[in-house]
Amino acid sequence: MDLDKLRETAAEVVARDDVKYLIGWKKGSYGFRVAPAFVEDAESAAELIFSPLCTANLATYLTLVEQLPLPRGQEPDDRKVALMVKGCDSRAVAQLLVEKGIHRDKVVILGIPCPGMVDPALLAEKYSETEDPADINWSDDGFVIVRDGEETAVPREELLAEKCRLCRYPNPVVSDIMLGEPVEAWEPEEDEGVAEVENKDVDGRWAYWQDQFADCIRCYSCRNVCPMCYCQDCILDRLNPNWVYRSVNFSENTAFNIARAFHLAGRCIECGECERVCPANIPLGKLNRKLAREVRDKYGFEPGLDPEAEPFQASYKPDDPEDFIL
């Protein structure tokens, strides 16, 4: 990735009168950490990066910025927000456009072809954190870790994030400005995580998810990080009527996680953010990818590919054979 070109383009974008700021990535406070960057001027654009550490999906911020009501006497800033997106991030933007969660004339999309991100958990497991600045770059056949002035070559499969192993769209599906040449899409691996659960009998699946959901602490990190969980009035927060109680036990945890998974059916763009941020290490990706695959196989529908498409729930066809319905 040509960082100079990225920063130059970002500086040009934020200099536009119709752009409020740009959301991208910058180096974090130490080690391998990467943080979101809100860039408002050319000087700040010089901090922007794009590396295998930029795992986070920044599309979440599009539905969070400057929510109404505004303070008394303050006028709304109707300028556009610019956003840097990878392939999976762009699918989230496309799906938000489909659902009218955002408006196309209010966003500038900077697409970046993605050769694959590292899994932060695998990185922490294999390479100890350091307070000194550290970085990771792409190589022809993997990654190169730069730490303490030394470079260490790492095979791609050793650190590649699961979402990238399964990725079918590494290039942005929607963009206004493309940064870099498209990457050649790779053959997705078999989804062993979903297969692991599918190969169990009904009792085995129930026992598996019982063990997983029992660890949930109901911190709502999965919901808060998800770009498709942007309802201002979440049914899981309602007190009258009270659909899900606040109790942290298996029954209420199951209700919460299953309700959220089905709310994402036909909407999940498989970015893996929910699983990445879960402090209890619950494999939420398996559940969401299972439903995504059912929607894809049974209905031939895949969200986040066409910003002009109809939502899954509105895609009913009278001539649907429904052969799979008992």
Legacy VTK file of the C-alpha trace (Angstrom):
# vtk DataFile Version 3.0
C-alpha trace
ASCII
DATASET POLYDATA
POINTS 326 float
0.000 0.000 0.000
1.340 3.410 -1.003
0.901 5.363 2.229
2.027 8.615 0.642
-0.739 8.330 -1.949
-3.266 7.424 0.747
-2.350 10.431 2.882
-2.229 12.769 -0.102
-5.697 11.668 -1.218
-7.053 11.941 2.330
-5.679 15.473 2.643
-7.388 16.441 -0.612
-10.690 14.964 0.564
-10.745 16.704 3.958
-9.821 19.989 2.256
-13.123 19.915 0.377
-15.767 22.347 1.596
-18.449 19.649 1.543
-16.512 17.184 3.766
-16.678 17.352 7.549
-13.929 14.847 8.336
-12.490 11.514 7.297
-12.496 8.330 9.384
-9.517 6.018 8.943
-6.851 4.203 10.923
-3.720 5.396 12.709
-1.066 3.828 14.913
-2.167 3.219 18.479
-0.445 4.193 21.678
1.950 1.254 21.810
3.037 -2.005 20.208
0.803 -3.441 17.524
-2.157 -1.286 18.528
-4.167 0.518 15.851
-6.812 3.153 16.581
-9.585 4.902 14.635
-8.538 8.313 13.316
-10.888 11.259 12.763
-9.062 13.493 10.306
-10.139 17.112 9.831
-7.075 18.643 8.158
-4.064 17.808 6.019
-1.740 17.697 9.020
-3.796 14.965 10.676
-3.967 13.057 7.374
-0.232 12.412 7.738
-1.037 10.009 10.607
-3.174 7.688 8.497
-2.044 4.119 7.889
-3.250 0.946 6.220
-1.660 -2.304 7.290
-2.592 -5.890 8.235
-3.417 -4.511 11.695
-6.376 -2.426 10.440
-8.876 -5.147 11.274
-11.645 -2.973 12.746
-14.681 -2.160 10.615
-15.049 1.626 10.721
-18.481 1.610 9.061
-19.983 1.462 12.563
-19.182 5.153 13.029
-21.404 6.235 10.147
-24.550 5.707 12.223
-23.042 7.099 15.423
-21.750 10.537 14.425
-23.546 13.641 15.677
-26.852 12.123 16.675
-29.736 14.510 17.297
-30.871 16.353 19.326
-28.261 19.075 19.087
-27.488 21.564 21.886
-29.687 24.654 21.871
-28.579 27.210 19.321
-26.325 24.762 17.419
-27.084 24.116 13.759
-26.580 20.624 12.286
-23.465 20.140 10.190
-24.770 18.598 6.985
-21.404 18.106 5.334
-20.304 14.656 4.202
-18.308 12.125 6.213
-15.458 10.386 4.375
-14.665 6.782 5.294
-11.855 4.371 4.488
-13.175 0.861 3.798
-11.858 -2.617 3.103
-13.931 -5.170 1.213
-16.016 -6.326 4.189
-16.344 -2.759 5.464
-17.702 -1.660 2.087
-20.358 -4.370 2.272
-21.525 -2.834 5.551
-21.743 0.579 3.869
-23.667 -0.913 0.944
-26.124 -2.616 3.295
-26.615 0.575 5.302
-27.454 2.327 2.033
-29.951 -0.409 1.179
-31.648 0.026 4.553
-31.537 3.826 4.382
-29.468 3.819 7.546
-27.248 6.357 5.788
-27.712 8.443 2.653
-25.410 8.159 -0.344
-25.007 11.922 -0.715
-23.742 12.179 2.866
-20.730 9.888 2.600
-17.487 9.780 0.611
-16.121 6.252 0.368
-12.389 5.617 -0.004
-12.004 1.986 -1.031
-8.845 0.029 -0.268
-8.295 -3.469 -1.709
-7.439 -5.811 1.162
-4.796 -8.582 0.935
-5.971 -9.930 4.329
-5.794 -8.859 7.966
-4.063 -10.497 10.906
-6.047 -11.954 13.787
-5.207 -9.882 16.907
-5.779 -12.920 19.141
-3.392 -15.107 17.134
-0.853 -12.298 17.074
-0.991 -11.877 20.859
-0.717 -15.634 21.335
2.358 -16.078 19.168
4.155 -12.736 19.561
4.284 -10.960 22.886
3.093 -7.369 23.085
5.659 -4.618 23.420
5.459 -1.035 24.613
7.743 0.053 21.793
6.249 0.809 18.375
5.762 -2.294 16.247
4.229 -2.885 12.867
3.225 -5.564 10.377
3.445 -5.329 6.603
2.403 -7.591 3.760
4.897 -9.679 1.808
4.449 -11.784 -1.330
3.556 -14.901 0.655
2.580 -13.638 4.097
3.379 -10.952 6.627
6.504 -9.241 7.926
6.624 -8.237 11.588
8.764 -5.175 12.294
9.752 -4.899 15.951
12.811 -3.561 17.769
14.444 -2.795 14.428
14.194 -6.409 13.308
12.022 -7.984 10.620
10.426 -11.408 11.007
8.737 -13.148 8.084
5.545 -14.982 9.018
3.560 -17.348 6.754
0.145 -15.993 5.817
-1.784 -18.901 7.315
-0.135 -18.450 10.711
-1.771 -15.089 11.479
-4.534 -14.581 8.916
-7.888 -13.678 10.496
-10.692 -16.197 10.135
-12.915 -13.675 8.385
-10.197 -13.238 5.759
-9.774 -16.994 5.299
-13.474 -17.130 4.435
-13.619 -13.817 2.546
-15.183 -13.756 -0.914
-14.948 -10.001 -1.508
-11.516 -8.574 -0.607
-12.053 -5.620 -2.947
-14.525 -2.860 -2.029
-17.934 -3.348 -3.638
-18.734 0.362 -3.516
-16.404 3.389 -3.489
-15.973 6.930 -4.718
-12.179 6.836 -4.727
-10.163 3.636 -5.055
-6.756 3.579 -3.382
-4.509 0.932 -4.876
-4.991 -1.794 -7.453
-7.580 -4.536 -6.887
-6.197 -7.688 -5.300
-6.808 -11.100 -6.790
-9.579 -12.788 -4.820
-8.488 -16.052 -3.226
-10.445 -19.275 -2.882
-12.251 -19.127 0.468
-11.496 -21.921 2.888
-14.147 -24.310 4.090
-15.946 -22.913 7.121
-14.697 -25.422 9.662
-16.198 -23.439 12.531
-19.750 -23.805 11.244
-19.104 -27.395 10.170
-17.930 -28.251 13.696
-21.329 -27.329 15.116
-23.331 -28.734 12.211
-21.693 -32.145 12.662
-23.121 -32.437 16.170
-26.557 -33.894 16.818
-29.318 -31.687 18.210
-28.401 -32.407 21.820
-24.747 -31.784 21.053
-25.492 -28.406 19.468
-27.619 -27.392 22.428
-24.878 -28.405 24.852
-22.303 -26.502 22.789
-24.229 -23.233 22.773
-25.248 -23.714 26.385
-21.576 -23.735 27.322
-20.877 -20.694 25.144
-23.817 -18.523 26.181
-23.276 -19.333 29.844
-20.063 -17.288 29.605
-21.806 -14.196 28.209
-21.562 -11.222 30.575
-24.096 -9.164 28.591
-21.668 -6.309 28.030
-23.300 -5.623 24.639
-19.905 -5.187 22.961
-21.067 -7.378 20.071
-24.111 -5.202 19.499
-22.262 -1.922 19.914
-19.494 -2.786 17.453
-21.777 -4.245 14.787
-22.310 -1.846 11.850
-25.744 -3.379 11.278
-26.932 -2.909 14.875
-27.795 0.756 14.635
-31.412 0.889 15.870
-31.797 3.833 18.229
-34.567 1.940 20.011
-33.281 -1.618 20.444
-35.967 -4.119 21.367
-33.478 -5.827 23.675
-33.333 -2.639 25.779
-37.068 -2.108 26.133
-38.518 -2.227 29.626
-42.204 -1.977 28.701
-42.786 -4.544 27.410
-39.663 -6.268 28.719
-38.619 -8.752 26.037
-35.289 -9.778 27.548
-34.436 -9.362 31.212
-31.122 -7.939 32.401
-30.309 -11.116 34.319
-26.965 -12.643 33.370
-27.965 -16.280 33.189
-28.154 -18.892 30.466
-31.821 -18.341 29.654
-31.601 -14.560 29.206
-28.179 -14.761 27.568
-29.572 -17.231 25.039
-32.570 -15.018 24.308
-30.297 -12.041 23.734
-27.814 -13.801 21.452
-30.412 -15.697 19.416
-32.565 -12.587 18.955
-29.551 -10.611 17.756
-28.466 -13.391 15.386
-31.884 -13.599 13.742
-32.070 -9.813 13.507
-28.882 -10.061 11.431
-30.156 -12.841 9.159
-29.940 -11.539 5.611
-28.062 -8.477 6.886
-24.775 -9.761 8.376
-21.814 -8.941 6.140
-19.512 -11.361 8.013
-16.918 -8.809 9.120
-16.280 -10.732 12.370
-16.306 -7.654 14.598
-18.711 -9.200 17.132
-16.384 -12.104 17.800
-13.273 -9.913 17.795
-14.487 -7.696 20.622
-16.207 -10.341 22.774
-14.387 -10.432 26.154
-15.798 -13.906 26.841
-14.427 -15.281 23.537
-17.837 -16.574 22.442
-17.615 -17.763 18.794
-20.446 -15.549 17.591
-19.137 -15.726 14.057
-20.180 -19.367 13.796
-23.780 -18.487 14.593
-23.965 -15.477 12.287
-22.174 -17.213 9.415
-24.510 -20.196 9.703
-27.546 -17.971 9.199
-25.773 -16.040 6.437
-25.054 -19.289 4.619
-28.662 -20.473 4.993
-29.908 -17.213 3.484
-27.352 -17.504 0.683
-28.025 -21.171 -0.121
-31.780 -21.279 0.399
-32.748 -17.895 -1.022
-29.800 -16.958 -3.230
-29.453 -13.691 -1.333
-26.247 -12.060 -0.169
-26.367 -8.697 1.638
-24.028 -5.758 1.125
-23.192 -6.238 -2.548
-25.550 -3.819 -4.295
-26.459 -0.505 -2.623
-29.491 -0.325 -4.932
-30.864 -3.735 -3.942
-33.909 -4.431 -1.808
-33.505 -5.677 1.770
-33.694 -9.448 2.203
-37.077 -9.263 3.912
-38.462 -7.387 0.895
-37.069 -9.820 -1.671
-40.012 -12.274 -1.594
-40.884 -13.776 -4.958
-44.342 -15.238 -5.627
-42.788 -18.027 -7.709
-40.421 -19.117 -4.921
-40.648 -22.944 -5.053
-40.056 -23.217 -1.277
-38.893 -26.815 -1.732
-36.895 -26.673 1.505
-39.885 -25.707 3.665
-41.598 -28.658 5.352
LINES 1 327
326 0 1 2 3 4 5 6 7 8 9 10 11 12 13 14 15 16 17 18 19 20 21 22 23 24 25 26 27 28 29 30 31 32 33 34 35 36 37 38 39 40 41 42 43 44 45 46 47 48 49 50 51 52 53 54 55 56 57 58 59 60 61 62 63 64 65 66 67 68 69 70 71 72 73 74 75 76 77 78 79 80 81 82 83 84 85 86 87 88 89 90 91 92 93 94 95 96 97 98 99 100 101 102 103 104 105 106 107 108 109 110 111 112 113 114 115 116 117 118 119 120 121 122 123 124 125 126 127 128 129 130 131 132 133 134 135 136 137 138 139 140 141 142 143 144 145 146 147 148 149 150 151 152 153 154 155 156 157 158 159 160 161 162 163 164 165 166 167 168 169 170 171 172 173 174 175 176 177 178 179 180 181 182 183 184 185 186 187 188 189 190 191 192 193 194 195 196 197 198 199 200 201 202 203 204 205 206 207 208 209 210 211 212 213 214 215 216 217 218 219 220 221 222 223 224 225 226 227 228 229 230 231 232 233 234 235 236 237 238 239 240 241 242 243 244 245 246 247 248 249 250 251 252 253 254 255 256 257 258 259 260 261 262 263 264 265 266 267 268 269 270 271 272 273 274 275 276 277 278 279 280 281 282 283 284 285 286 287 288 289 290 291 292 293 294 295 296 297 298 299 300 301 302 303 304 305 306 307 308 309 310 311 312 313 314 315 316 317 318 319 320 321 322 323 324 325
